[in-house]
Amino acid sequence: MTELVKLILLNIGRITGVIAGFVLALFLVVFGVWKTVFIIFLTAFGFILGRFYDDGFDIRKTFREILSVLRMDKWHS
């Protein structure tokens, strides 16, 4: 069993690439190109939001700051 684990750990990039390629091909066959692109886009968007959340990013605070800048009189000319 340890040889199998060692083999997997030494080739984790290749294994991940094969699995990702297979899933992408499966999505292309089942959903078509545009739906697959949409799924990839939403997945990437979710990853980015999750990364911000993990890093302690506060969306409410940022949204309030954006709104306060937009409410400033200097933007109304």
Secondary structure, 3 states (H helix, E strand, C coil): CHHHHHHHHHCHHHHHHHHHHHHHHHHHHHHCHHHHHHHHHHHHHHHHHHHHHHCCCCHHHHHHHHHHHHHCHHHCC
